């Protein structure tokens, strides 16, 4: 490359410059280029994580497993959520045991400084490490085959249907369904029903076959005038 030029792995660094602290109350810091605000954030966050993990509280692995399980379930399916929760719980326990065995200068000073430095300077794939880690985890947890937002088994793997199938009744059903038809029109029924004229309101009432009277007839076709109503009751 020509002198005075450098490679740019991501254009995000051009349009979003990094904020740095060069001096405090007029006194310059003995750090070339200043201290990035992201470095301070990573250092403070890692210090809090070291204190929480090294405390030995069972609440920390439980919260880590719950958060990882929820993320795996949102990205993939139930299996991905269980795997993510188990890995997060086991990893948190192992890391807590390791940090608890370190001396305080190493655990409270050296580890946060080293972690913040690596997290600030590392640019895998030209992106920030947290974005790269989230993308990598989402790619590993998400199923390779998806349909309508749900994961599908691999090619050749058997699949057991777990969905509930709802069947809507229609006119071919074996029994009457409550309904109301307003004329004009002709209503055809698969089997004869007992139809009688309603006395208080204008219209007809259809029920299952039963005792016939002079006001009721056994019909399989009902003609309705304009505005006339046929109410079907089981």
Buried (B, 14 or more C-beta within 10 A) or exposed (E): EEEEEEEEEEEEEEEEEEEBEEEEEEEEEEEEEBBBEBBEEBBEBBBEBBEBBBEEEEEBBBBBBEEBBEBBBEBBBEEBBBBBBBBBBEBBBEBBEEBEEBEEEEBBBEBBBEBBEEBBEEBEEEBBBEEBEBEEBBEEBBBEEEEEEEBBEEEEEEEEEEEEEEEEEEEEEEEBEEEEBEBEEEBEBEEEBBBBEEEEEEBBBBBEEEEEEEEBBEBEEBEBEEEBBBBBEE
